[in-house]
Amino acid sequence: MLHNIAVLGAGAWGTALAQIAALAGGQVTLWARDAELAETINSRQENPRHLPGIALNAAVRASSDLDACLDSAQAVLLAIPAQGLRDLCTALAGRLPADCPLVICAKGIERDSGKLPSQVVEETLPGQPLAVLSGPSFAEETARGLPTAVTLACRDRLAGSRLAGALAGGAFRPYLSDDPRGAEIGGAFKNVVAIACGIVEGRDLGQNARAALITRGLAEMARLGTHLEARRDTFMGLSGLGDLTLTCTSRASRNYSLGYALGRGDSLEHALASRRGVTEGVYTAQAASLLSRRLGVDLPIAGAVDAVVNGGADLDQTIQAMLARPLKKETA
């Protein structure tokens, strides 16, 4: 079993994963960039900034010293926002044993390059064993021990099984997959669709419209995935349809609630300033639009969200343009 786990990123999801790994029997070091936050976590056995009111297992210890966190680590969970992943992995170069597996827990696509998290890690830490953790998982529910099922995708079956064993316990169930590419595309793209679904609710466009967006968003997700050599059936699982369903139906989702605020007429700047944590769908929409043009794959929902949140497009005009698109075969 993997006993010593390092979780890099002390946001809500990183803290929840540290709790899960500790409950599964591991000794966990949680890296916080902010030394004051690390000290607070240790003194209160709680992360009051990101998961207030949730007592952390005694096996979770926080540190702002990256080398101390990596010391004796048998697996490293990368739990920071996708846009910061390249800088973190660059800092990790030369600090890890060659056989230490990295688990990508970020859900996004690098905005400027259009590269997936695995591609960023492979560029900065070539040869390091990789896995992807994704699926329907609000951090607060996971940390509280409520039932949560996720996808743990790894091409190496033995490594995947060992990582699953280091995280499985209680109500947390990782299901193994050998399609990391599909898992990370599902986890990233669902955030874009969630913004669109939030806009639909905020604009009072009805449940029919939201159901249509979820379904057509799933089609776009699979279309992009197959162009990037992912398996279509992966998108019918937890990291695809499962995560899409959760994120597109709850205001507890940062992306859905952002869309809702925009639909109600709030400005993007005000909506972003009023929330805690990163709303990855804003960046992923831009990256998905870039991939749409680069690959020649049709992603109208992603393009519309990008136009609104990154291009300043008029919301009502964008909705009308979507409704005026030519009719086509559903499975095309």
Residue pairs with C-beta under 8 A, 6 or more apart in sequence:
1 25
1 162
1 165
1 166
2 26
2 74
2 75
2 162
2 163
2 165
2 166
3 25
3 26
3 27
3 74
3 166
4 26
4 27
4 29
4 72
4 73
4 74
4 75
5 18
5 21
5 26
5 27
5 28
5 29
5 73
5 74
5 75
5 76
5 77
5 166
6 28
6 29
6 31
6 69
6 70
6 73
6 75
6 76
6 77
7 14
7 15
7 17
7 18
7 21
7 28
7 29
7 30
7 31
7 76
7 77
7 79
8 14
8 31
8 66
8 69
8 76
8 77
8 78
8 79
8 80
8 88
9 31
9 77
9 78
9 79
9 80
9 105
10 30
10 31
10 32
10 33
10 34
10 37
10 38
10 41
10 47
10 50
10 62
11 50
11 79
11 80
11 81
11 139
11 277
12 47
12 50
12 51
12 139
12 140
12 143
12 277
13 79
13 105
13 137
13 139
14 30
14 77
14 79
14 80
14 105
15 30
15 41
15 47
15 50
15 51
15 56
15 139
15 143
16 51
16 137
16 139
16 140
16 142
16 143
17 77
17 79
17 105
17 133
17 142
17 167
18 28
18 30
18 56
18 60
19 54
19 56
19 57
19 60
19 142
19 143
20 142
20 143
20 167
20 169
20 172
21 28
21 77
21 166
21 167
22 28
22 56
22 57
22 58
22 59
22 60
23 57
23 145
23 169
23 170
23 172
24 165
24 166
24 167
24 168
24 169
24 170
24 172
25 169
26 59
26 166
27 59
28 57
28 59
28 60
28 61
29 61
29 62
29 63
29 68
29 69
29 73
30 38
30 41
30 60
30 61
30 62
30 63
30 69
31 38
31 62
31 63
31 64
31 66
31 69
32 38
32 41
32 62
32 63
32 64
33 64
34 64
35 64
37 47
37 49
37 62
37 64
38 62
38 63
38 64
39 62
40 46
40 47
40 48
40 49
41 47
41 56
41 60
41 62
42 61
42 62
45 55
45 56
45 58
45 60
46 52
46 53
46 54
46 55
46 56
47 54
47 56
49 276
50 139
50 276
50 277
51 139
51 140
51 143
54 140
54 143
54 144
63 69
66 91
66 92
66 95
67 95
70 76
70 92
70 95
70 96
73 96
73 100
74 100
75 100
75 101
75 102
75 103
75 162
75 163
75 166
76 92
76 96
76 100
76 101
76 102
76 103
77 102
77 103
77 105
77 133
78 85
78 88
78 89
78 102
78 103
78 104
78 105
78 106
78 117
78 121
79 105
79 106
80 88
80 106
81 106
81 108
81 278
81 280
82 106
82 107
82 108
82 109
82 110
82 117
82 188
82 280
82 283
82 284
83 108
83 110
83 111
83 278
83 280
83 283
85 104
85 106
85 110
85 117
85 120
85 121
86 110
86 120
86 123
86 124
89 120
89 121
89 124
89 125
90 124
92 124
92 125
93 124
93 125
96 102
96 125
96 128
98 127
98 128
99 129
100 128
100 129
101 128
101 129
101 130
101 131
101 154
101 159
101 162
101 163
102 121
102 125
102 128
102 129
102 130
102 131
103 130
103 131
103 132
103 133
103 152
103 163
104 117
104 118
104 121
104 130
104 131
104 132
104 133
104 180
104 184
105 133
105 134
106 117
106 280
107 134
107 184
107 187
107 188
107 190
107 191
107 243
107 280
108 117
108 187
108 188
108 191
108 280
108 283
108 284
108 287
109 115
109 116
109 117
109 188
109 283
109 284
109 287
109 288
109 291
110 116
110 117
110 120
110 287
111 283
111 284
111 286
111 287
112 287
113 120
113 287
114 287
114 290
114 291
114 294
115 123
116 181
116 184
116 185
116 188
116 228
117 132
117 184
118 130
118 132
118 180
118 181
118 184
121 128
121 130
122 130
129 154
129 156
129 159
130 154
130 155
130 180
131 152
131 153
131 154
131 159
131 160
131 163
131 180
132 151
132 152
132 153
132 154
132 180
132 183
132 184
132 187
132 239
133 150
133 151
133 152
133 153
133 167
133 174
133 183
134 150
134 151
134 153
134 183
134 184
134 186
134 187
134 238
134 239
134 243
135 148
135 149
135 150
135 151
135 187
135 238
135 239
135 242
135 243
136 148
136 149
136 150
136 238
136 242
136 243
136 245
136 246
136 247
137 148
137 150
137 243
137 246
138 246
138 250
138 252
138 253
140 252
141 148
142 148
142 172
145 170
145 171
146 171
147 171
147 173
148 171
148 172
148 173
149 173
149 174
149 175
149 238
149 242
150 172
150 173
150 174
150 175
150 238
150 239
151 174
151 175
151 177
151 183
151 234
151 237
151 238
151 239
152 160
152 163
152 164
152 167
152 174
152 175
152 176
152 177
153 160
153 176
153 177
153 178
153 179
153 180
153 182
153 183
153 184
153 234
153 239
154 160
154 163
154 176
154 177
154 178
154 180
155 178
155 180
157 176
157 178
160 176
160 178
161 176
163 174
164 174
164 176
167 174
168 174
175 237
175 238
177 183
177 234
177 237
177 239
179 230
179 231
179 234
181 225
181 228
181 229
181 230
182 225
182 230
182 231
182 234
182 235
182 239
182 240
183 234
183 239
184 239
185 221
185 224
185 225
185 228
185 230
185 235
186 221
186 225
186 234
186 235
186 237
186 239
186 240
186 243
186 244
187 239
187 243
188 280
188 284
188 287
188 288
189 217
189 220
189 221
189 224
189 284
189 288
189 302
190 217
190 221
190 240
190 243
190 244
190 247
190 248
191 247
191 255
191 279
191 280
191 281
191 284
192 217
192 255
192 281
192 284
192 285
192 288
192 301
192 302
192 305
193 213
193 214
193 217
193 218
193 220
193 221
193 244
193 247
193 248
193 301
194 244
194 247
194 248
194 253
194 255
194 256
194 259
194 281
195 255
195 256
195 258
195 259
195 262
195 281
195 282
195 285
195 305
195 309
196 213
196 217
196 259
196 301
196 304
196 305
197 210
197 213
197 214
197 217
197 248
197 249
197 256
197 259
198 251
198 253
198 255
198 256
198 257
198 258
198 259
198 260
198 261
198 262
198 263
199 259
199 260
199 262
199 263
199 308
199 315
199 319
200 206
200 209
200 210
200 213
200 259
200 263
201 210
201 256
201 259
201 260
201 263
202 259
202 260
202 261
202 262
202 263
202 264
203 263
203 264
203 315
203 319
205 319
210 248
210 249
213 248
213 301
214 244
214 245
214 248
216 301
217 244
217 248
217 301
218 235
218 240
218 241
218 244
219 330
220 298
220 299
220 300
220 301
220 302
221 235
221 240
221 244
222 232
222 235
222 240
223 297
223 298
223 299
224 288
224 291
224 292
224 295
224 297
224 299
225 231
225 232
225 234
225 235
226 232
227 295
227 297
228 291
228 295
234 240
235 241
246 253
247 253
247 255
247 256
248 256
249 256
250 256
251 257
251 260
254 275
254 277
254 278
254 279
254 280
255 279
255 280
255 281
257 275
258 271
258 272
258 275
258 279
258 281
258 282
261 270
261 271
261 274
262 268
262 271
262 308
262 309
262 315
263 315
268 282
268 309
272 279
272 282
281 305
281 309
282 309
282 310
285 302
285 305
285 306
285 309
285 310
286 306
286 310
288 299
288 302
288 303
288 306
289 299
289 302
289 303
289 306
291 297
291 299
292 298
292 299
292 302
292 303
300 322
300 325
301 322
304 313
304 318
304 319
304 321
304 322
307 313
307 318
308 315
308 318
